[in-house]
Amino acid sequence: MREIAYSKQGDYLLPDITVPNEPEVHLGKYGSLRRNYLKEQHYGIFLSLLTQGKLNQHLKETQEEAQGRMEQIVSQMAQSQEVTEELKAKDQMLWLSMMNNIRQAAEEIVMNELVYA
């Protein structure tokens, strides 16, 4: 075990402990939502990931997984509900409303499976 260095702050000796440096990552919608969720609802997990230097990696993985899952669910639901390019050419408003419903349902699934899990 390594020794911990201390510095004197007034009458107290405080340990010289810092958070490990992490590479900066661009957080998308799902990564940001996951960060806020952990920070507000599971602060212990948030703090553990932060002090280990694994928070940004976790958030990046969550973002990528959620984005991939969204694409997969949307394509599967569109196929099962027969929302095709033919429907789009025939009735754009119907296609648009069906796709919006599919995206909202898929997002709810992703949020429950990955972001708020």
Secondary structure, 3 states (H helix, E strand, C coil): CCCCCEEEECCEEEECCCCCCCCCCCCCHHHHHHHHHHHHHCHHHHHHHHHHCCHHHHHHHHHHHHHHHHHHHHHHHHHHCCCCHHHHHHCHHHHHHHHHHHHHHHHHHHHHHHHCC
